[in-house]
């Protein structure tokens, strides 16, 4: 059954269908005749405003003569788009939701993460991530795979065409003992290294800022070339994606406000360096 959906996955699927149509030298009307649908439906599907089932995509690909490689790849995209979740899910669904988040991170042109409690996942070291995940109810045999999963997400920031990543971090995150002083010193050193890249901006919200909107909780804002932005909220054992404009606009506004009160890049680096040195001294004592 078709429905309106503005997911980046659906946009990407539409782009692939359009690319395949053009490669076959077909017009929108010609595809409509082949699949037995009105040309406006074809156009809406290619534009990413119409979500279709994998079964419909399979018939579509067969009708226009997709080769085996395109058929398998695009059909898998259709399955991913169908599985994408927009509402809160409980822990059994979390691995699928993480897959969806990774796909969004790979498609995004800009990612902003606000975190008043922890170093953002895309900038965590292995030891820091291990310490975070070990201090919870995650089964012991699940911790390392989840950590490696998180570290694998960071590859997106090393791509030449990777997104620009802005991390807005509470100053208290820098002094909190996650895994001990040595782990924290290494983590803060890595923050400094990451912030030297052209596509990574690490901004510290100072303690002197007092109460502000970023204290309400952690969130990730993902922006795309064509699709509207999405906000990812992670809770204990669950997560949420927001995509409706009234919801995402409030987070766009919040980002602007937080950037206004955050230290600039150079000032942030000075603060991070100071805390890294402090952890190093305490770890050696």
N, C-alpha and C positions, 0 to 999 in steps of 0.2 A: 504494500500500500504506500502511495506517495504522500509526502507531507512537506511543508515548508521548513527549512532548516538552514541556518547560516553558519554551520560548523566549518572550520578551515579544512577538515577532512573532506567534507562534501564539496567545497570549492575546488580542492585539489583533484578530486574525482572528476568533476566537471571539466576542468582544464585538460585532463588526460583524454577524456572522451572527445573534446574539441580537437586536440592535437591529432588524435587518430583519424577523426573525420577528415581533417585537412590533408593528412598524409594520403588518404584514400581518394582525394580529389572529389569529395562529396559535398553537396550543399546541405544546409539544414533541412530544406524541404525534401531532398533526396533521402536523407536518413529517416525522416518522418515516414516516408512511403515504405521504406524497407522494414521498419519496426512496427508499422501499423499505428502510428500516432500522429497527432497534429504537430505541425512544425513549431508551434509556440511551446509545446511541451518539451521538445528537443532543446529549444533555446533556453528554457528555464532550467533544464537539467545541466546544460553546459555552463550556465551562469552560476551554478552552485546554490540556487535558491529553491531547488526542489530535490528532496531526498528520495532515492529509489531503492528498492530491495535488491539484494544480490541476484535473485532470480531474474528480475527484469534486466539487470545489467548483463547477465549471461546471455539472454535472448538478444539484447542489443548488440553485443560483441559478435555473436554468431551471425547476425543478419548483415553486418557490414564487413564480415570476413576478416576479423582480427586474427593474427597469427598466434601460435601457442604461447609465445612469450608475453605478448601484450595481453592476451586473454587471461592468463594466470595472474599477472601482475595487477591488472585493473580490477579483476574480480576480487582479489584480496583487499584492494583499497575499498571496494564496496562493502565488504564484510566488516572492515575496520570502522567505516563510517556508520554502519548499522549498530555496531557494538558501543560506539561512543556514548558516554553517559553525561547528562547535564544536571542531574540532581544528586543529592547526597546518597551515598551507598555505604554499606557496612563493610567490615574488614574482609569477608570472603571475596568481595569484588575489587579489593584494592589493587591486586596485581594488574588486572585489566585496566583499571584507571591509571596506573602508572605508565602502562604502554601508551595510553591515549595522551598523557602529559608529554611523554617523550616525542611523540609525533608532532604535537603542537610546538614544542621547543625547536624541533628541526625545521618547521615551516615558518617560524616567526622571524621577523626582521628586527624586532626589539623586545627585550624581556626586562621587566623591572621586578625585583623582589624586595619586599619590605619585611624585615624580621626583627622584632624586639627581644627575641629570646636566644636565637642560634645563628651561627654563620650560615648563609644560604647554601642549600645543597649543591648548587653548581660550583661552589668555591670551597667545599669542604675537603680536607685531607682524609686519607684512609683511616688514620688513627682517631681523628676527631669523629668521623662518621661511626666508627666502631664503638666509641665511647657513648655517643648519643643513642645508638640503637641497642646497646647492651643494657642501658638503664631503662628498661621497659618490660612489657609482657610478651615481647617477641620471642618465640622459641629459639633456643641456642643454635639449632641447625639451620635456622632461617636468617640469622644475623649476617653472616659473611656473604651469602648470595644477594641479600638486599643492599649491603654496602657496595658490592661490586656493581650492582645495578645502578646505584646512585653515582658512582665514579664514572661509569660508562656514559652517563648523561652529559658529563662535562666535555666530551669530545666535540659537542656542537660548538663550543666556544673557540675551538682550535681550527675550525674550518675557515677557509679563505672567504667564503660567503656566509659565514656564521652570523648570528644576530648580535646586535649591540646589547650588552648586559649591564644593567645598573643595579647595584646592590646598595640598599639603604639600611644600614645596620645601627642599632642602638649601641651607644658607648658601653653600656653595661654588659653587652655580649662579649666585649674584648677582655673584661676582667673576670668573667665567670669561669670557674675551674671545671672545664669539661675534659675529663681524662687526665687531669693533673697539669702542673706548670710546664713540663717539657712538651706535652702534646699541644698545649695552648701556644707556646712559643713557636713551634713549627707551623701551627695553623695560621698564626698572624704573619709569619714570614711568607707563607704562601699567598695570603691576601695581598701583601705588598707586591709580590711577583706578578700575581694576576692583574693587579691594577696598573701595571706598567704596559699592558697590552692596549692596543688602540681601541679594541671593541669592548673593553671592560672598564667600568667606572665604579669605584668603591667609595661611598660617601658615608661618613659617620654622623649620626645624630647625637650631638653632645648632651651630657646629663643636664647641662645648664639650660637646655631647651624647655625643661619642665614637662608638663602634660601636653600631649599632642596626639593626633589621630593615629600615628603608627603604633601606639601602645595597645590598641584594641586587639591586635593579633597579627599573625603572619599572613601574607598574601602575595600572589604572583600575578602580574599583569603581562599578558602576551599580546603583541601587536603584529599584524600581518600585512602583506602588500595590498591585498584586495579585501579580504574578509574583515569584518568588524573585530574589535579586540575581545579577548576572553580573560576572565579573572579566575584563578585557581585558588581555592581555600582548602587548606588541609587541617583536619581536626584529629582528635584521638580516635584511631580506628575507622575514620571515614574521611571523605573529601567531597568537595563541591566544585563544579564549573558554572560560572555565571557568564551569560552571553547577551542578555537583553540590554539594550542601550541605556535605560535608566539606571540599571545596576552598575554597568561598567563605567558610566560617566562619573559616578561618585568616586570611583577609584582613580580615574584619570585626574580628577580635581585634587584628590588626596595626595597623589604623587607630586603634583605641582607645589602644594603646600609644604610637603616634607622636604623637597629639594630646596625650598626657600630657607628652611631653618637648619639644614644639614651643613656641615663644614664642606669647603670646597675640596677638590682632589688633593692638593698639596697639604692642606691642613689635616685632612683625614689621614694621609700617609704619616704625618708627624705623630699623630695620636696613636696610630697602630704600632708604629716603631717603638714608641715609649712603652706601651703595654707589653710588646714582645720582649723588650729588654728586661722589664720588670719580672715577667714570668721566667725568663732565662736565669735571672739572678736567684729567684726563689727556688727554682728547680735545682740549681747547683749547690744551694746551701744545705 
